[in-house]
Amino acid sequence: MTFKLPELPYSHDALEPYIDKETMEVHHTKHHQSYLDKFNKVLENYPDLQNKSPEEILSNLNDLKVSDSDRNAIKNNGGGYVNHNIFWQSMSSEKQMDDNLISEIEEKFNSMENFKQKFSDLAKTHFGSGWAWLVRDDNKQLKIYSLSNQESPYTLGDEPIFCIDVWEHAYYLKYQNKRGDYVDNWWNVLKFF
Ligand code: MN3
């Protein structure tokens, strides 16, 4: 076992009623675990990669000396592992206001409302499985975008700040097809503001 499933910084029911306990349990202990297991499995072939951080591996994804099928497995499962780590850390039952980030967002996106609108639109309209991201690019500028499946901002050279998972497994038990309601409610559990 190279990498491990992180403990959540809160209990599985801490984000109720916005994200229900059952979804959190299945999402963390089954989906996240499964990405991790497959990521560790493919790394068994590459002892040199086991000494790197998962973020470093994803940052260098296209230059790794691995087979094409293993590169794909690392993209999907290493991406799935790291993306979920960031997602859990993006949320909390208690706000931990980040005043610097708030000012920066207001400056970059004109207002917090405008930012939330744009970010929500990305999350709601992303076609199929994926994530919406707030990241910092290599000029330290804030940027938002959505990425498909388990693609990682690290592979694009960006530093993730927070994200929302819009795979159906992230909301289907409680919200069924209503991704929009899930996204609207998610702002209540985003930790930073
Ligand atoms: Mn997920």
Boltz pocket constraint, residues with backbone or C-beta under 6 A from the ligand:
constraints:
  - pocket:
      binder: B
      contacts: [[A, 27], [A, 31], [A, 84], [A, 165], [A, 167], [A, 169], [A, 170]]
      max_distance: 6.0
